[in-house]
C-alpha cells in the first residue's frame, strides 16, 4: 500500500477530496451539528477515540452510524446496559469437540470489539468494571484473553456516547478510561431552523442512502498524512506551556489553584498537536497555526482537567478553566496565526 510519505501531489489532492466527500455524505443525513461532525473527523484523522455527550434524542448514535456507513469499514454497535459483562465486549472461550478425533478444545469467539469502528452506545449505563474492558483495546489495539493476545485490525476507533452524568442510572467513567479518549465532544441542541429541517427530513417516506466514499487504506493514508503536517517549535512550546498551566502545582494562575484538583497530563499535549494537525489538513493546509490549537483545546482538555467541589458549586467547569488559560497563556510570536 502507498504510504503517506510517498503520495504524489495529485494523490494528496484526491485524498483531501475524499475527506470533503465524507463530510458531505454525513451531512446528507445529519442536519446541522457541523462542529460535532468536524470533531469526529479530527478524531478519525488523528487516529484517536471520541466520547460524545448529550441528552437523549440528539442523533449521537445516528451520527456515528452514518460516519461508519460512509466508510468501507466493519462496524459493530454495543449497547451498554447495567448487566453487560466484559466478555460481552471482548469475547469468550467455548468448548468444542473435534468429531474426527474426539479431542475437546477451547476456541476463542471474538466479541463485537473486533471491528474497525466500535460504537459504545450509552457507555456510562454500565458499571466501571465493564467500562474498563475497553482500556487495553483502546490503548494497545489488542485484546488479551486467557493469556493469548489478539490484535485488532487497523484502523480502529471506539466512538462512545454517554448521557449527562447527572441523569439517573449512569456511572461516571474512570479517569484512566476518560484519558484514552482523544476528544470529549459535547453535543448540543439544534438551532431553530435546523430543528425544523429535522422534522421535514425524518417524518416523510424518503430516507437518504449513505454511500461509502473512503476505504480503510485511505483512512490509514490520511492518518499518515496528518502526522506529516508541520508544527513549529514555537507552537510546540506553546502547547507545553498551556498543558502545564492546567496543573495546580505548576501553574502561575491563581484561579487554576483555586478551581482545580488536578490538570492535564502529557497525553493532552500529544492530543492537542495531533488534532491541530488534523484541523489544518481538513482546511487544505500543511502547517499548524495558533488558531488550530485554540480551536481544539476545549474538546482535548475537557475531560483532562478535574475541577474541585468549590468550582462546581460556583458553576465553573473545565471549559471555563480552558478559556481563561487561552486568554492568559502568552501565544508565540509566530507568523503562523
Kinemage of the C-alpha trace (Angstrom):
@kinemage 1
@onewidth
@group {chain A} dominant
@subgroup {mainchain}
@vectorlist {calphas} color= white
{ca unk a 1} P 0.000 0.000 0.000
{ca unk a 2} L 1.218 3.503 -0.777
{ca unk a 3} L 2.357 5.349 2.314
{ca unk a 4} L 1.605 8.984 3.067
{ca unk a 5} L 5.271 9.882 2.643
{ca unk a 6} L 5.266 8.657 -0.972
{ca unk a 7} L 1.948 10.171 -2.070
{ca unk a 8} L 2.148 12.375 -5.132
{ca unk a 9} L 0.608 15.827 -5.223
{ca unk a 10} L -2.371 14.539 -7.222
{ca unk a 11} L -2.865 11.630 -4.792
{ca unk a 12} L -2.857 14.037 -1.854
{ca unk a 13} L -5.433 16.204 -3.630
{ca unk a 14} L -7.595 13.133 -4.279
{ca unk a 15} L -7.348 12.066 -0.642
{ca unk a 16} L -8.334 15.524 0.578
{ca unk a 17} L -11.264 15.427 -1.833
{ca unk a 18} L -12.374 12.127 -0.311
{ca unk a 19} L -12.328 13.704 3.147
{ca unk a 20} L -14.551 16.523 1.890
{ca unk a 21} L -16.862 13.921 0.359
{ca unk a 22} L -17.007 12.099 3.688
{ca unk a 23} L -18.125 15.275 5.435
{ca unk a 24} L -20.786 15.906 2.789
{ca unk a 25} L -22.051 12.334 2.978
{ca unk a 26} L -22.578 12.593 6.738
{ca unk a 27} L -24.295 15.967 6.287
{ca unk a 28} L -26.831 14.340 3.936
{ca unk a 29} L -28.267 12.533 6.962
{ca unk a 30} L -27.322 14.739 9.915
{ca unk a 31} L -28.830 18.233 9.975
{ca unk a 32} L -26.521 20.875 11.428
{ca unk a 33} L -24.023 19.745 14.082
{ca unk a 34} L -21.143 20.944 11.876
{ca unk a 35} L -18.809 21.360 14.842
{ca unk a 36} L -19.558 17.877 16.156
{ca unk a 37} L -19.062 16.284 12.742
{ca unk a 38} L -15.759 18.111 12.301
{ca unk a 39} L -14.523 16.969 15.712
{ca unk a 40} L -15.369 13.372 14.783
{ca unk a 41} L -13.344 13.792 11.583
{ca unk a 42} L -10.453 15.234 13.596
{ca unk a 43} L -10.517 12.147 15.788
{ca unk a 44} L -10.554 9.945 12.689
{ca unk a 45} L -7.539 11.684 11.124
{ca unk a 46} L -5.596 11.774 14.398
{ca unk a 47} L -6.223 8.066 14.961
{ca unk a 48} L -7.937 8.520 18.325
{ca unk a 49} L -11.210 7.693 20.021
{ca unk a 50} L -14.024 10.104 20.848
{ca unk a 51} L -16.634 10.372 23.588
{ca unk a 52} L -19.866 12.187 22.687
{ca unk a 53} L -22.031 13.518 25.498
{ca unk a 54} L -25.534 14.888 25.139
{ca unk a 55} L -29.087 14.333 26.285
{ca unk a 56} L -31.080 11.589 24.524
{ca unk a 57} L -32.540 12.397 21.122
{ca unk a 58} L -29.699 14.474 19.640
{ca unk a 59} L -28.752 11.879 16.977
{ca unk a 60} L -25.456 10.897 18.584
{ca unk a 61} L -25.887 7.245 17.643
{ca unk a 62} L -27.166 8.093 14.146
{ca unk a 63} L -24.203 10.404 13.591
{ca unk a 64} L -21.685 7.675 14.403
{ca unk a 65} L -23.536 5.038 12.399
{ca unk a 66} L -23.701 7.392 9.400
{ca unk a 67} L -19.972 8.106 9.644
{ca unk a 68} L -19.309 4.359 9.684
{ca unk a 69} L -21.622 3.777 6.699
{ca unk a 70} L -19.749 6.455 4.730
{ca unk a 71} L -16.522 4.430 5.043
{ca unk a 72} L -15.811 0.936 3.768
{ca unk a 73} L -15.045 -0.402 7.253
{ca unk a 74} L -16.524 -3.041 9.539
{ca unk a 75} L -18.836 -1.654 12.215
{ca unk a 76} L -20.244 -3.091 15.451
{ca unk a 77} L -22.592 -1.443 17.923
{ca unk a 78} L -22.525 -2.394 21.611
{ca unk a 79} L -25.474 -1.274 23.717
{ca unk a 80} L -24.110 -0.729 27.216
{ca unk a 81} L -26.515 -1.792 29.964
{ca unk a 82} L -26.124 -2.363 33.736
{ca unk a 83} L -25.892 -6.154 33.254
{ca unk a 84} L -23.314 -6.079 30.432
{ca unk a 85} L -20.213 -8.175 31.185
{ca unk a 86} L -16.624 -7.728 29.896
{ca unk a 87} L -16.920 -10.967 27.902
{ca unk a 88} L -19.911 -9.465 26.070
{ca unk a 89} L -17.455 -6.920 24.657
{ca unk a 90} L -14.178 -8.802 24.257
{ca unk a 91} L -15.390 -12.320 23.526
{ca unk a 92} L -15.181 -15.640 25.342
{ca unk a 93} L -13.932 -19.196 25.013
{ca unk a 94} L -16.261 -22.053 24.194
{ca unk a 95} L -15.584 -25.775 24.453
{ca unk a 96} L -15.623 -27.546 21.093
{ca unk a 97} L -15.012 -31.125 20.037
{ca unk a 98} L -13.140 -32.429 17.025
{ca unk a 99} L -15.554 -35.045 15.698
{ca unk a 100} L -12.772 -36.912 13.863
{ca unk a 101} L -10.577 -37.462 16.920
{ca unk a 102} L -12.965 -36.810 19.784
{ca unk a 103} L -10.488 -34.305 21.215
{ca unk a 104} L -12.008 -31.370 23.072
{ca unk a 105} L -10.502 -27.905 22.970
{ca unk a 106} L -11.313 -24.315 23.805
{ca unk a 107} L -11.936 -21.879 20.973
{ca unk a 108} L -11.945 -18.125 21.384
{ca unk a 109} L -15.054 -16.498 19.919
{ca unk a 110} L -14.364 -12.862 19.161
{ca unk a 111} L -16.657 -10.224 20.623
{ca unk a 112} L -18.016 -7.076 18.976
{ca unk a 113} L -14.869 -5.089 19.829
{ca unk a 114} L -13.260 -6.811 16.833
{ca unk a 115} L -14.308 -4.264 14.214
{ca unk a 116} L -12.799 -1.174 12.598
{ca unk a 117} L -15.387 1.111 14.198
{ca unk a 118} L -16.994 0.229 17.528
{ca unk a 119} L -19.954 2.243 18.777
{ca unk a 120} L -20.072 2.021 22.577
{ca unk a 121} L -23.620 3.303 22.966
{ca unk a 122} L -24.519 4.861 26.325
{ca unk a 123} L -21.203 3.716 27.760
{ca unk a 124} L -21.948 5.187 31.181
{ca unk a 125} L -25.008 2.976 31.660
{ca unk a 126} L -22.741 0.077 32.646
{ca unk a 127} L -20.579 -0.263 35.800
{ca unk a 128} L -16.866 0.705 35.729
{ca unk a 129} L -15.702 -2.938 35.665
{ca unk a 130} L -17.280 -3.421 32.246
{ca unk a 131} L -16.274 0.040 31.023
{ca unk a 132} L -12.668 -0.844 31.825
{ca unk a 133} L -12.826 -3.853 29.483
{ca unk a 134} L -12.201 -1.408 26.635
{ca unk a 135} L -8.987 0.022 28.124
{ca unk a 136} L -6.474 -2.344 26.525
{ca unk a 137} L -8.288 -2.324 23.196
{ca unk a 138} L -8.353 1.482 23.068
{ca unk a 139} L -4.734 1.961 24.081
{ca unk a 140} L -2.900 -1.049 22.680
{ca unk a 141} L -5.227 -2.000 19.796
{ca unk a 142} L -5.276 -5.581 21.028
{ca unk a 143} L -7.253 -7.871 23.318
{ca unk a 144} L -5.750 -10.346 25.783
{ca unk a 145} L -7.875 -13.298 26.877
{ca unk a 146} L -6.679 -16.354 28.850
{ca unk a 147} L -3.045 -15.375 28.266
{ca unk a 148} L -3.366 -15.028 24.500
{ca unk a 149} L -3.190 -11.651 22.751
{ca unk a 150} L -5.363 -10.983 19.715
{ca unk a 151} L -4.513 -7.925 17.578
{ca unk a 152} L -7.279 -5.635 16.356
{ca unk a 153} L -7.453 -4.597 12.716
{ca unk a 154} L -6.486 -1.066 11.812
{ca unk a 155} L -7.871 1.492 11.548
{ca unk a 156} L -9.600 1.012 14.902
{ca unk a 157} L -11.898 3.549 16.547
{ca unk a 158} L -14.056 3.484 19.624
{ca unk a 159} L -16.751 6.126 19.309
{ca unk a 160} L -18.714 6.208 22.538
{ca unk a 161} L -21.854 8.065 23.548
{ca unk a 162} L -22.958 8.915 27.042
{ca unk a 163} L -25.804 10.735 28.729
{ca unk a 164} L -25.005 13.585 31.128
{ca unk a 165} L -23.804 12.026 34.383
{ca unk a 166} L -26.449 13.877 36.360
{ca unk a 167} L -29.094 11.625 34.823
{ca unk a 168} L -30.448 8.635 36.752
{ca unk a 169} L -28.785 5.264 36.147
{ca unk a 170} L -25.379 6.487 34.986
{ca unk a 171} L -21.873 5.620 36.205
{ca unk a 172} L -19.020 8.129 35.791
{ca unk a 173} L -16.229 6.786 33.600
{ca unk a 174} L -12.928 6.098 35.419
{ca unk a 175} L -10.332 8.830 34.857
{ca unk a 176} L -7.942 6.296 33.280
{ca unk a 177} L -10.570 5.429 30.685
{ca unk a 178} L -11.527 9.045 30.034
{ca unk a 179} L -7.908 9.862 29.244
{ca unk a 180} L -7.922 7.232 26.479
{ca unk a 181} L -10.429 9.320 24.549
{ca unk a 182} L -8.692 11.793 22.291
{ca unk a 183} L -11.694 14.156 22.324
{ca unk a 184} L -14.633 14.720 24.656
{ca unk a 185} L -17.326 16.131 22.382
{ca unk a 186} L -20.394 17.892 23.741
{ca unk a 187} L -23.461 17.634 21.502
{ca unk a 188} L -25.921 20.498 21.931
{ca unk a 189} L -29.480 21.159 20.866
{ca unk a 190} L -30.050 22.150 17.206
{ca unk a 191} L -30.860 25.700 16.156
{ca unk a 192} L -34.457 26.599 15.333
{ca unk a 193} L -34.087 26.255 11.540
{ca unk a 194} L -32.118 23.047 11.945
{ca unk a 195} L -34.819 21.521 14.138
{ca unk a 196} L -37.419 22.467 11.543
{ca unk a 197} L -35.363 20.745 8.830
{ca unk a 198} L -35.020 17.652 11.041
{ca unk a 199} L -38.812 17.414 11.169
{ca unk a 200} L -39.029 17.718 7.386
{ca unk a 201} L -36.445 15.015 6.760
{ca unk a 202} L -37.493 12.469 9.360
{ca unk a 203} L -41.293 12.437 9.153
{ca unk a 204} L -41.723 11.537 5.491
{ca unk a 205} L -41.152 8.445 3.387
{ca unk a 206} L -37.803 9.309 1.824
{ca unk a 207} L -34.639 8.448 3.715
{ca unk a 208} L -31.200 9.351 2.301
{ca unk a 209} L -28.919 6.434 1.492
{ca unk a 210} L -25.311 6.739 2.568
{ca unk a 211} L -22.554 5.754 0.138
{ca unk a 212} L -19.108 4.627 1.274
{ca unk a 213} L -16.626 7.187 -0.041
{ca unk a 214} L -13.483 6.271 1.914
{ca unk a 215} L -11.704 2.911 2.236
{ca unk a 216} L -9.718 1.577 5.168
{ca unk a 217} L -6.476 2.009 3.256
{ca unk a 218} L -7.316 5.634 2.522
{ca unk a 219} L -8.074 6.239 6.191
{ca unk a 220} L -4.613 4.940 7.099
{ca unk a 221} L -3.064 7.127 4.381
{ca unk a 222} L -4.920 10.173 5.724
{ca unk a 223} L -3.691 9.423 9.231
{ca unk a 224} L -0.126 9.210 7.948
{ca unk a 225} L -0.560 12.480 6.062
{ca unk a 226} L -1.894 14.127 9.228
{ca unk a 227} L 1.313 13.302 11.094
{ca unk a 228} L 3.354 14.937 8.328
{ca unk a 229} L 1.643 18.315 8.810
{ca unk a 230} L 4.250 20.764 10.100
{ca unk a 231} L 4.140 22.371 13.540
{ca unk a 232} L 6.809 24.868 14.565
{ca unk a 233} L 8.920 24.600 17.715
{ca unk a 234} L 7.318 27.828 18.943
{ca unk a 235} L 3.892 26.219 18.777
{ca unk a 236} L 5.144 23.061 20.474
{ca unk a 237} L 6.468 25.267 23.268
{ca unk a 238} L 3.048 26.958 23.460
{ca unk a 239} L 1.328 23.563 23.775
{ca unk a 240} L 3.697 22.575 26.570
{ca unk a 241} L 3.098 25.826 28.461
{ca unk a 242} L -0.678 25.560 28.007
{ca unk a 243} L -0.849 21.975 29.289
{ca unk a 244} L 1.443 22.650 32.248
{ca unk a 245} L -0.631 25.705 33.152
{ca unk a 246} L -3.621 23.411 33.846
{ca unk a 247} L -1.788 21.771 36.781
{ca unk a 248} L -2.259 23.385 40.209
{ca unk a 249} L 1.309 22.549 41.252
{ca unk a 250} L 2.911 24.033 38.112
{ca unk a 251} L 0.682 26.955 37.195
{ca unk a 252} L 1.167 30.660 37.764
{ca unk a 253} L -2.591 31.219 37.512
{ca unk a 254} L -4.312 31.620 40.898
{ca unk a 255} L -7.708 30.553 39.528
{ca unk a 256} L -6.265 27.184 38.456
{ca unk a 257} L -5.025 26.545 42.006
{ca unk a 258} L -8.387 27.714 43.338
{ca unk a 259} L -10.636 25.721 40.989
{ca unk a 260} L -8.842 22.501 40.003
{ca unk a 261} L -7.942 19.261 41.760
{ca unk a 262} L -5.548 18.179 39.023
{ca unk a 263} L -4.687 19.134 35.497
{ca unk a 264} L -3.860 17.521 32.176
{ca unk a 265} L -1.026 15.051 31.661
{ca unk a 266} L 1.416 14.685 28.759
{ca unk a 267} L -1.169 12.790 26.695
{ca unk a 268} L -3.117 16.060 26.467
{ca unk a 269} L -0.207 17.728 24.685
{ca unk a 270} L 0.003 14.877 22.193
{ca unk a 271} L -3.740 15.140 21.581
{ca unk a 272} L -3.536 18.905 21.070
{ca unk a 273} L -0.794 18.572 18.467
{ca unk a 274} L -2.392 15.700 16.542
{ca unk a 275} L -5.886 17.197 16.424
{ca unk a 276} L -4.486 20.603 15.437
{ca unk a 277} L -2.624 18.897 12.591
{ca unk a 278} L -5.857 17.190 11.553
{ca unk a 279} L -7.728 20.504 11.629
{ca unk a 280} L -5.087 22.107 9.422
{ca unk a 281} L -5.300 19.211 6.955
{ca unk a 282} L -9.100 19.460 6.746
{ca unk a 283} L -8.550 23.063 5.644
{ca unk a 284} L -6.003 22.029 2.988
{ca unk a 285} L -3.115 23.425 4.996
{ca unk a 286} L 0.113 21.630 5.845
{ca unk a 287} L 1.186 23.773 8.788
{ca unk a 288} L -0.490 24.209 12.179
{ca unk a 289} L -1.498 27.694 13.350
{ca unk a 290} L -2.334 29.093 16.776
{ca unk a 291} L -5.989 29.144 15.763
{ca unk a 292} L -5.887 25.386 15.156
{ca unk a 293} L -4.597 24.798 18.680
{ca unk a 294} L -7.104 27.175 20.255
{ca unk a 295} L -9.999 25.541 18.385
{ca unk a 296} L -9.192 22.009 19.553
{ca unk a 297} L -8.232 22.891 23.133
{ca unk a 298} L -11.751 22.594 24.671
{ca unk a 299} L -12.562 19.028 23.489
{ca unk a 300} L -8.993 17.907 24.243
{ca unk a 301} L -8.824 19.343 27.784
{ca unk a 302} L -12.489 18.991 28.794
{ca unk a 303} L -12.010 15.545 30.354
{ca unk a 304} L -8.423 16.052 31.466
{ca unk a 305} L -8.971 18.955 33.863
{ca unk a 306} L -10.761 17.965 37.066
{ca unk a 307} L -12.337 20.897 38.890
{ca unk a 308} L -12.900 20.772 42.643
{ca unk a 309} L -16.101 20.992 44.649
{ca unk a 310} L -15.748 24.737 45.120
{ca unk a 311} L -15.652 25.317 41.366
{ca unk a 312} L -18.621 23.009 40.833
{ca unk a 313} L -20.606 24.907 43.468
{ca unk a 314} L -19.869 28.143 41.599
{ca unk a 315} L -20.884 26.621 38.252
{ca unk a 316} L -17.319 26.585 36.942
{ca unk a 317} L -16.248 23.691 34.717
{ca unk a 318} L -13.210 22.538 32.795
{ca unk a 319} L -14.229 24.594 29.751
{ca unk a 320} L -14.186 27.770 31.852
{ca unk a 321} L -10.653 26.999 33.060
{ca unk a 322} L -9.558 26.283 29.483
{ca unk a 323} L -10.986 29.550 28.155
{ca unk a 324} L -9.248 31.545 30.876
{ca unk a 325} L -5.951 29.838 30.105
{ca unk a 326} L -6.339 30.503 26.378
{ca unk a 327} L -6.648 34.185 27.274
{ca unk a 328} L -3.754 34.243 29.744
{ca unk a 329} L -1.070 31.908 28.399
{ca unk a 330} L 1.085 34.014 26.041
{ca unk a 331} L 0.908 32.955 22.408
{ca unk a 332} L 4.109 32.578 20.397
{ca unk a 333} L 5.228 35.420 18.170
{ca unk a 334} L 4.896 33.318 15.058
{ca unk a 335} L 3.830 34.258 11.554
{ca unk a 336} L 1.609 31.171 11.503
{ca unk a 337} L -1.573 32.521 13.044
